[in-house]
Amino acid sequence: MKIKPLGDRVLIKIEEAETKTASGLFIPQTAQEKTQQGVVVTIGDDTETITVKAGDKVMYDKYAGTPVKIDSADHLIVQMSDIIAIIE
């Protein structure tokens, strides 16, 4: 399935939450934080308001966007205003 966001929306592939600590302990799924980072897959056609590009690693608001499953991977469609930072 191929999705192209419209307007000032951005399609983000959600990063998987950490399942193990740095010391090697496994974190149970019930205790894992919902990740708020991902990689931009594609952007909408409103290039005047969109300041990210495909491949950028971004941080977004906790309750932002519409969840979508593409090829069994979790994605979000968010508005540009829901993206709060580019991670370098």
C-alpha positions in Angstrom: 0.0 0.0 0.0 1.3 3.5 -0.9 0.1 6.6 1.0 0.6 10.2 -0.1 -0.4 12.8 2.6 -2.2 15.9 1.4 -1.6 19.5 2.4 0.6 20.1 5.3 0.6 16.5 6.5 3.6 14.2 6.9 3.8 10.4 7.0 6.1 9.2 9.8 7.3 5.7 10.4 7.2 5.2 14.2 10.4 4.0 15.9 10.1 0.8 18.0 10.2 1.3 21.7 13.3 0.1 23.6 12.7 -3.5 24.8 16.0 -3.8 26.7 17.9 -1.5 29.0 21.6 -0.6 28.5 22.5 -3.1 31.2 20.6 -5.9 29.4 17.3 -6.1 31.4 14.2 -6.7 29.4 11.4 -4.1 29.8 7.9 -5.6 29.8 5.6 -4.3 27.2 3.2 -2.8 29.8 6.0 -0.7 31.2 7.3 0.6 27.9 6.8 4.3 27.0 5.1 5.1 23.8 7.8 6.4 21.5 7.4 9.9 20.1 10.1 9.7 17.5 10.1 8.5 14.0 11.4 8.9 10.5 9.7 11.0 7.8 8.6 8.7 4.9 6.9 11.2 2.7 5.4 14.7 2.9 2.3 16.4 1.6 2.1 18.9 -1.3 2.1 22.1 0.8 5.8 22.8 0.5 5.6 26.3 1.9 4.7 25.2 5.4 6.5 21.8 5.5 10.1 22.2 6.8 11.1 18.5 7.0 12.0 16.1 4.2 11.9 12.4 3.7 14.5 10.6 5.8 14.5 13.2 8.6 14.3 11.8 12.2 11.7 13.8 14.0 10.0 14.1 17.4 6.2 14.7 17.5 3.5 15.5 20.0 2.4 12.5 22.2 -1.2 12.3 21.0 -0.7 13.6 17.5 -1.8 12.1 14.2 -3.7 9.2 12.7 -2.2 5.8 13.1 -1.8 3.7 10.0 -0.3 0.2 9.4 1.7 -0.1 6.2 3.3 -3.5 5.5 2.8 -4.5 9.2 4.8 -1.4 10.3 3.3 1.4 12.5 3.1 4.8 10.9 1.4 8.1 11.7 0.0 10.8 9.5 0.5 14.1 11.4 0.2 17.8 10.6 3.4 19.8 10.3 2.4 21.7 13.4 2.5 18.4 15.4 6.2 17.9 14.6 8.2 19.6 17.4 11.8 18.9 16.5 14.2 17.4 14.0 16.7 15.0 15.7 20.2 15.3 14.3 
